[in-house]
Amino acid sequence: MKSSRFKITPRTLAGRLTQWIILTLLLTMTAIAWVIYGFSKNAMAEEAENRYQGFVLLTNMRVDNELNMVELATANNVAKVANNLDRPDRIRDVLAEILANNPNIVGCGVGFAPDYYPQLGHWYELYALRKGDGVELSQIGGETHDYFDSEWYSAVSESGKSHWTDPYFDDAGGKMPLFTYSMPVR
C-alpha cells in the first residue's frame, strides 16, 4: 500500500534550485515584513505619544486659562462686594452681575462671618446659580449647611488669603461636583 502523503521532490537540478530560491525569497520577505512591522509599530507608538502629549498640553492650557479667568473675575468683583456690605440686598445684584459677565462661572456666593447681619440670622450665605438663561439667587446658609466648617470658608478666614478647594460635591448651592475659588472680603 502506498503512502498518501503529498510530497514534491524535484528530480532535476533546476527543480531543486528553484525550490531553494523560492524558500530563500520566502524567508527574506518574512524577515523584511517583520522589520517593517517593528519600525511601523515604533513609529505609530511615538506618533500616538506625541499626539497625546499635545492634547494634554492643550487641555492643561485651557484649564489654566479658565482658572485664571475665575481668579480675575473674583478679584475684579471683591471690591463691589466690600463697597456694599452695608446693603445685603445689593450684594444679590453683584452676584447676579458676576454670573452675567462670566459665562464660564456656574455659581458664586458670599459667606458672611457668624452673625454679621444679626437681623438675617447666624448663618448668612448668599449664592447665585446659573440656571439656563437665568440666575437663581438664594440664601443657603443655615443649620443644615454650616458653611463655617467648609474648606472654602475656613481656609480663607484662617489665612486671610485666597484659596482653591479640592474638588467636592456641593450639596447646598450648585448640587454638582465642583471646586471653589474663595477670596476674603475686607
N, C-alpha and C positions, 0 to 999 in steps of 0.2 A: 504494500500500500504506500502510495506517495504522500509526502508531507504537503499539507495545504497552505503552508506559509508562502506568502508572496515575497519573492526575493529576486532583486535585479542585480545581477553581477555581469558587468560588461566583459565581453570576451576579448575585445580588441584593445590595443594600447590607446587609441583615440577615445574609445568609450571610457576607459578608466581615467584618462587625463581630463576629459570633460567632467566626469563625476567629481574629481578633486578640485577643479576650477570652480564649479558651482558651490561646493561645500566651502571653499575658501571665501568666495564672494558673499555667501550667506552669513558666515561668521564675521566678516568685515562689516557688512551692512548692519548686523546686530550690534556690533561694538560702536559703530558710528551713531546708531539710534540711541544707545544708552548715553553716549557723550552729549548728544544734542538734548536729550531729556534732562540730564543733570544741569547743563547750562541754562536751559529754559526754566527749570524749576527754581534755580537760584535767582535768576533774573526776575521772575514773577514774584517771588517772595520779597526781594528787595524793593520792587516797584510797589507792592502792596504795603510794605512797611513805610516807605516814603509817603505814599498817599495818606496812610493812616496818621502819620506824624503831622502832615499838613492839615488834615481835618481837625486833629486835636488842637493844634496851634491856633487855627481859625476860631474854633469853638471857645478856646480859652480867651482869645482877644475879645470875642463878642460878650462873654460873661463879664470880663473885666470892665468893658465899656458900660454894660448895664449897671454894674455895681457902682462905678464912678458916677453915673447919672443919678442914682439914688442918693449917694452921698452929697452930690452937688445940690439936688433938689431939697434935701433936708437942710443943708447949710444955708441955702437961699431963703428958706421959709421959717427958720427958727426965730428970726427977729420979728416976723409978723406975729408969731405966737406970743413972744415976750411982750410986744407992744400992746397986746390985747388981753393980758392976764387979768385986768380989772373988769373985763367984759366976757364972761364964759360963752355967751350966746354968739359972739363974734368969732370965737375960735372954731365953731362949727363951720362957718363960712370959709375960714382959712383952710381947713382940712378938705372941704369940697373943691376949693380952688387948686390945691396941690394935686388932687387927682385929675382935675380938668386939664391942667397944664403938663401932666406927666403920664402919658398913656401906658407906659410900661410898669407903673406902680399900681398894684392891685388894691392895696389898702394902706391907710395911715392913721395914726392915732396920737393922742396926748394923754399920758397918765400923770395925774397930779399927786403930790405928796399927801399923806393921810390928813384928812380934814382941812385941805387947802381952801375949799369953799364949804364952810360948816353948814350952810343952808342947803347944799346939794348932797350932803352925806359924807361918810368916812372915805368911801371909795368913789373917785370920780375920774373915769377914763372915757374920753370921747373917742369914737372910732368911726372912720369913713371907709366904706367898702364899695368898690366899683361893681355895679350890677347892670349888665347890658350897657345901655346908653346913659344910665343914670348913676346916682350915688346914693347909697343908703347910709344915713347917719344915725348913730345910736350911742347911748351911754352904757358901756358893758361892764364897768367895774362893779363889784359887789361881793357879798359873802361867798357866792358860788364861783366867782372869778376874782380871787385876791391877787391882783397883779403885782403887789409889793414883793412877792417872792419869785416872780418871773425873771428869767435871766436878763431880758431886755431892759427891765426896770432896775433891778438890784445892781447889776454891773455898772450901770451909768451913775446911779445915785451914790454908790460906794467910791467909784474912781473919779467922778466928775468929768470923764472923757467919753467920747463917742464909742460905740461898740457894735460889732456884728455878732449876732447869735449863731449858734449852730442850728441846722435845720430842725424844725419841730412841727407838730400838728397843732394848729391854732384852733382850739375848740370854742373859743369865745367870740372872736371877731370874724376872721376870714373863713373859718370852717374848712381849712385846707392845709396841706403841708406848705410851709414857707420858712423863711428866715427873716430876721428883723435887723434893721439898722436903726439904732437909737442914739439920741444926742441930748445932752442936758439943756434945759431952758433956764436962763438966769435973768 
